[in-house]
Amino acid sequence: MQTSPANRAKRPERDPTRQGQIAENRRQPGTRQWPSPNRDAMESRVAFRIQWVAVNSDKAVVADKQADADSGSKSRVTEAPRGFIAEWTVTIILLLFGTTTLVQAFVIPTGSMEDTLLVGDHLLVDKLAFAPGGSVMKHVMPYEDVHRGDIIVFRYPIDIKQTFVKRVMGVAGDRIRLENKRVFLNGHELNEPYVVHKLDYIDSYRDNFPADPNTMIYPPAQVMLDKNVVHGEVVVPPGFFFAMGDNRDQSLDSRYWGFVPRENIIGKPLIIYWSYDASTEELSNPAVTISHLFDIATHFATKTRWKRTLELIHSYPVQ
């Protein structure tokens, strides 16, 4: 879960011309109530013609709200990922040229993808990577299929005005289950060096999935549990993906709202162009506050995470 740090994001439902909002909902401890999709945090086809490329001037708040704590390397065999040089080439092209079709800027306001993506990371998202290619363009442009381990930015299935960022854990036909926080894919336990666990206790639903929900879940998740569970494992249907956050104990993800439809995927995070140590409250605010601007003006040098600047974001080959 942006080209100019001076411009902040607004939630898309308030001003869709300026920015989108990636946010997740906090589930309250010990309650059985619906998460509110608007609380807290956390597209494109190329026609067969020459056109300029550029960074979308709109910014979106990309992040996923942490689910409440009490709610509960092998290479790809079939297709090699784009290499280091190719990634940097695409990045430079996107930065230098000019329309709004291939890349968009986002900011992460919450911690559901920690420690891969931090609160305050400003990202450029490659909207070309997963775009469906035509019969000719697919041989020219660097289109990719969505793989396990890819980090994706997508329209939240419950409210497509919001945008989430998660890691793909299962593709069509995959069988997934969790046992005491450990993820099993197609019968074997995964090695997940990118995952962090920040809660010590075991939640009967979150950490032993699929199971009887101990909190209210969204209808698509209930349908998933009713129709897509075979022998204690969730089976991913064609055209959908199962996604989870790297901050596994504090992520509102497919366990709670179901599968990600292929058509909801916007793109993949490409690069962290700026990372600033700001609070979730500041980054989630739909308005650019004077206090936040003052904070940037006075602490830009000390609160910028310089080591993360221009850091490429890589997938992990989940097998």
N, C-alpha and C positions, 0 to 999 in steps of 0.2 A: 509498500500500500507500500524547473522554471528558469526562464532566461534572464529575468531581472528581479533581484531581490526586493526592489523598491515597491513593486506592485504586489499587493496581497490578494487573496482569493475571497470571493463571495460564494455563498451557496447557490447552486444553479437554479433552485426554485425561485430565488429572489432576483437573480440577474444572470440568466443563462448565457448572455453574450460575453460575460467576463470570466466566468469560471464555473467549475463543477465542484462538488463537495464529496469527498470520500469520508464516510463516517460510519461507525458502528454503534450499536446500542448496548448500553450497560445493563446487565441483568441484575436486579437487586437481590441481595442475599436473603435466602430463605423464603422468597415469595414465588408465587406462580402468576406472574403477570406478563403481559406482552412487552417486549422491549420496544422502546420508542425509536423509530428509525432516524429521528432528527436530532437526537441528543448526541453529545460528545463526539469527540473523537478522543478521522483514522476516515479510427473510425475512418483505415480509410481506403477507399478504393482509388486506384490510379487508372485513369482512362488511357486508351492507347493513343496518346499524343504527347508531345513534348510540353512540359509545364515546369514552372519554377517551383522550387522546394524551399520551405522555411519553417521557422519555429512559430508555433501558434502563440500569438500574443496573449491569449487568454490563459489564466492560471487556474488550476483547480486544486482544492484541498484534497489530497490523496491520503487517506488513512482509514484505518478500520478501528472502530471503537473497541476497546478491550471489554471482553465479557467479564462480568463481575467474578471476583475470586471465589465467592461462595456458591456460585452456580455450578457450580459444579467446579576406487572410484573408477567405477568402470565407465568407459566411453559408450555412447549409444551405438548399438550394433547396426541399426538400419540407416541412420542418417547422422552425419557429423555436424556439429553446431558450427555457426560462423566463427571464424578464427579471430584472433586479436586484431590483426591488421584490418580485416573486413569491418569489424565493429567500429574501430576508430575512423575508417574511411566514411562509413555511413554517418557517424556522429558529426564529422567535419562538414560533410555535404549538407546535413540538416541545419547546421548552425549558420552556413554561409548564404543560403539562398532563400527565395521568398514567397510562398503562399502559406496556407494554414492547414494543409491536408495531411502531412506526414509525421508531425511531432507535436506534442503538447507538454506544457510544463505543469508539474504537480508539486505539492508540499505534503509531507507526512506529519499529521498533528497528534497521532496516538501511537501506542507501542505494540500493536498486535503482530508486527513483523520484526520486532527486536530479536536478535541483535543484528540482523541483516540490514534492515532499514530502521533508522532512528527517528525519534520525534525531532522535527526541524530539518530533515533531509529534503532538499529541493531537487526534483528529478526531471529529466526529460524522458518522455515515454515514446518509444518507437511505434507509431501506429501502422507502419508498413509491414512489420515483421510477420504478423498473422493475417494480413489481408488476403482474401481469396484471389488468386491470380487467374487471369484469362488464359486461353490456349497459347498465346504468344508471350504475354508479359511474365508468365510464371517461369519462363526460361531465361528472362533478362533480369528481373528484379529479385532481390534476396528474400523471397517469401519462405516461410517455415511452417511446418505443422506444429501444433501445440504438443509438447512432450511432458511426461512426468518430470517434476523438478523445476519446470519453468515458473518464473514469477510473472504473474499476469495482472493487468489492470482491466477491470471489467465493470459493467453496469450491474449494480446490486439487484439481484432477481426480485427482491421484495419491493424495491422502489428504484426504478431505472434512472431517476434523476440523481441518484447518488452513485458514487464510484468507489469501488473497493480495490484493495491490492492483496493478493494471497499467492500461495505457492500451489501449483497443481500437484496433487498426490495420486490421482487416479484418472485414467482415460477409459474410453469405452471398452467394456469387457473385463476391466480390472475388478478384483475382489479385495475389499479393504475391511479391516477390523482393528480395534485398539484393545490392548490388554495391559492394564496398569501403566498407562501412558505410552507403552511401546506400540509402534505401528507395524502391522503385518500386511504385506501386499502380495496377493496371489500365493499365500501360504508360507511366506518366509519373512522374517523380521528385517526391517530396514535399518541401515546405518544412516543416521541423520545428524551429521556434525553441525548443521545450521540451526538445530532446534535448541531452545532454552526452556527450562521448566523452573518457574519462579514460585510455585506453590508446592508444599511438601505432601499435602494430603491427597488421597485418591477420591475422585468424584465418580459416583456409580454410573453416570451417563457420559460425562465428558471424557473420562479416562478408560472406560470399558464400553466402547462403542462398537456396534449398535446395541442398545439396551432400552429398557423402559425409561422414558424421559422423567427426570426428577424436577423439571421446570417446564414452563410452557414453551413450545417450539412453534415455528411458523408452519402453516399448512403444507407447503411443498416438502418440508422435512418430514412431516407426518406421513405424507404420501410415499416418500422414499422409504421410510421404515415399514410401511404396510406392503409395498409392492416390489421393492428392490433389495430385500434381505433374503439371502439364500444360505441355509446352514450356518447362520450366525455371522454372515459377512454381507456388507453392502456391495452390490454389483452395479457398476456404472453403466447406464444405458447409452446407446449410440447417440452422438450429437451433444453429449454432456460431459462435464468434468467434475471431479470431487476435489475441493480446494480447502486448505487449512493454513492458518498463520504459523509462523516460525516460533512465536511466543505462545506455545501450544496451550498453556493453561489459561491464557487471557486473550483468547481470540474468538470472536463471534464468526463462525465459518459454516462450511457445509453441514456440520453436525447439527446446526440449529436452523438453517434455512434451506437446505437441500443442495441440489446440483447447480453448477454454472452452465447455462446454455451456451453453445458455441457462438451464437450470434451476439451474445452480450459482451464478448471479449473485445476490448479496445486496442490493446497492444501490450508491449513488454517494457518495463523500465530499462533504460539504456545506460544512463550515466547520472551520477550525483554531481550537479554542477555547482552546488553550494550547500553547506550544512551549517545550520545556526542553532545554538543551544537555547531554544525558547520553550516556554511551557505549552502544554496542551490547551489551556484556556486561551492563551494569546493566539495560537494558530487556528483554533476552532471558531474564533469570533468572526462572524460574517463581515464585520466592519473593520477597517484599518484604524486601530486606536492610536491616539497620540502617545500613550505610554509605550506602546510597542515600537513606534517609530523612534521615540526618544531612546529606547533601549538599544535599538540597532545603531543609532547615531553615536551613542556613547560607548557601546561595548562591541562594536563590529569586529575589531581586531582580536579581542580576547575571547569572545564567545563563538566566533567562527571556528568550526572544526576543520582546520586547514588540511589535515591528513586525509580527510574524506573528499576534499574538493577534486573534481574531475575523476572520481573513482568509477570505473566501469562496474556495472551490476551483472553478475553472471548467474546462470542457472546451475543446478546441481543434478547430475545424471542419476535420478532415482530409478533403480532397477529392481 
